[in-house]
Amino acid sequence: MLVVASFLCVASVGLLCWLVFTLAIYALPFAIGVVAFLHAIHAGSGAVGAIVTGFIAGVATLLAGQVAFALVAVVWFRMMLALIFAIPAALAGYSATLGLAQTGLSSGIWAHLFSITGAAFVGARPGADRYSGLSFCGTDVSLSPVSKHVWDEN
């Protein structure tokens, strides 16, 4: 029983780390969707209207970022756009790593040091994916065919 519990613990931590890395690119659209949802709730639009508003705001943010990244070939603009998507991902990575580190470490200093490292890795993933077309986890989600065409011409 102890072996099974240890295996399940390691597998669940690995699954959570994979999930954080995979979903890190969606941290900014999710945050904007939540803010739009909360604003719609406080404005009195009701639950269904607030959910629809939050969903539309999140999808619009993601699509606007992808279209802007695909159509503009200016390097500094692409770097700024990648940074805009990477900062919320780094904050999400810090929070997730801190939560995992606090369950296994008794020292608060070491938990925060591991969290800073986790934030750096999780925040670097969307920035590197958006800016260079590299993929750290085997899935290429960085450049659309339009963006690859624009990037090759310059």
Contacts in CASP RR format, 6 or more apart in sequence:
PFRMAT RR
TARGET T0000
AUTHOR 0000-0000-0000
METHOD contacts of the structure
MODEL  1
MLVVASFLCVASVGLLCWLVFTLAIYALPFAIGVVAFLHAIHAGSGAVGA
IVTGFIAGVATLLAGQVAFALVAVVWFRMMLALIFAIPAALAGYSATLGL
AQTGLSSGIWAHLFSITGAAFVGARPGADRYSGLSFCGTDVSLSPVSKHV
WDEN
13 100 0 8 1.000
16 96 0 8 1.000
16 100 0 8 1.000
17 100 0 8 1.000
18 137 0 8 1.000
20 92 0 8 1.000
20 93 0 8 1.000
20 96 0 8 1.000
20 97 0 8 1.000
20 122 0 8 1.000
21 121 0 8 1.000
21 122 0 8 1.000
21 125 0 8 1.000
21 136 0 8 1.000
21 137 0 8 1.000
22 137 0 8 1.000
22 139 0 8 1.000
24 89 0 8 1.000
24 92 0 8 1.000
24 93 0 8 1.000
24 122 0 8 1.000
24 123 0 8 1.000
24 125 0 8 1.000
24 126 0 8 1.000
25 85 0 8 1.000
25 89 0 8 1.000
25 125 0 8 1.000
25 126 0 8 1.000
25 129 0 8 1.000
25 130 0 8 1.000
25 141 0 8 1.000
26 62 0 8 1.000
27 85 0 8 1.000
27 88 0 8 1.000
27 89 0 8 1.000
27 91 0 8 1.000
27 92 0 8 1.000
27 126 0 8 1.000
28 61 0 8 1.000
28 84 0 8 1.000
28 85 0 8 1.000
28 87 0 8 1.000
28 88 0 8 1.000
28 89 0 8 1.000
29 58 0 8 1.000
29 59 0 8 1.000
29 61 0 8 1.000
29 62 0 8 1.000
30 58 0 8 1.000
31 88 0 8 1.000
32 57 0 8 1.000
32 58 0 8 1.000
32 61 0 8 1.000
33 54 0 8 1.000
33 55 0 8 1.000
33 57 0 8 1.000
33 58 0 8 1.000
33 61 0 8 1.000
34 54 0 8 1.000
35 57 0 8 1.000
36 53 0 8 1.000
36 54 0 8 1.000
36 56 0 8 1.000
36 57 0 8 1.000
36 58 0 8 1.000
37 50 0 8 1.000
37 51 0 8 1.000
37 53 0 8 1.000
37 54 0 8 1.000
37 57 0 8 1.000
38 50 0 8 1.000
39 53 0 8 1.000
40 46 0 8 1.000
40 49 0 8 1.000
40 50 0 8 1.000
40 53 0 8 1.000
40 54 0 8 1.000
41 47 0 8 1.000
41 50 0 8 1.000
44 50 0 8 1.000
45 53 0 8 1.000
65 81 0 8 1.000
65 85 0 8 1.000
66 144 0 8 1.000
68 77 0 8 1.000
68 81 0 8 1.000
69 78 0 8 1.000
69 81 0 8 1.000
69 82 0 8 1.000
69 130 0 8 1.000
69 143 0 8 1.000
69 147 0 8 1.000
70 143 0 8 1.000
70 144 0 8 1.000
70 146 0 8 1.000
70 147 0 8 1.000
70 150 0 8 1.000
71 146 0 8 1.000
71 147 0 8 1.000
71 150 0 8 1.000
72 78 0 8 1.000
72 150 0 8 1.000
73 150 0 8 1.000
73 151 0 8 1.000
73 153 0 8 1.000
73 154 0 8 1.000
78 130 0 8 1.000
78 131 0 8 1.000
79 131 0 8 1.000
81 130 0 8 1.000
82 126 0 8 1.000
82 127 0 8 1.000
82 128 0 8 1.000
82 130 0 8 1.000
82 131 0 8 1.000
83 127 0 8 1.000
85 126 0 8 1.000
85 127 0 8 1.000
85 130 0 8 1.000
86 123 0 8 1.000
86 124 0 8 1.000
86 125 0 8 1.000
86 126 0 8 1.000
86 127 0 8 1.000
86 130 0 8 1.000
87 123 0 8 1.000
89 122 0 8 1.000
89 123 0 8 1.000
89 125 0 8 1.000
89 126 0 8 1.000
89 127 0 8 1.000
90 119 0 8 1.000
90 120 0 8 1.000
90 122 0 8 1.000
90 123 0 8 1.000
91 119 0 8 1.000
92 122 0 8 1.000
93 115 0 8 1.000
93 118 0 8 1.000
93 119 0 8 1.000
93 122 0 8 1.000
93 123 0 8 1.000
94 115 0 8 1.000
94 116 0 8 1.000
94 118 0 8 1.000
94 119 0 8 1.000
94 122 0 8 1.000
95 115 0 8 1.000
96 122 0 8 1.000
97 114 0 8 1.000
97 115 0 8 1.000
97 117 0 8 1.000
97 118 0 8 1.000
97 119 0 8 1.000
97 122 0 8 1.000
98 111 0 8 1.000
98 112 0 8 1.000
98 114 0 8 1.000
98 115 0 8 1.000
99 111 0 8 1.000
99 115 0 8 1.000
101 110 0 8 1.000
101 111 0 8 1.000
101 112 0 8 1.000
101 114 0 8 1.000
101 115 0 8 1.000
102 108 0 8 1.000
102 111 0 8 1.000
105 111 0 8 1.000
105 114 0 8 1.000
125 136 0 8 1.000
125 137 0 8 1.000
128 134 0 8 1.000
128 136 0 8 1.000
129 135 0 8 1.000
129 136 0 8 1.000
129 141 0 8 1.000
129 142 0 8 1.000
130 142 0 8 1.000
131 142 0 8 1.000
132 142 0 8 1.000
133 140 0 8 1.000
133 142 0 8 1.000
133 143 0 8 1.000
134 142 0 8 1.000
135 141 0 8 1.000
135 142 0 8 1.000
143 151 0 8 1.000
END
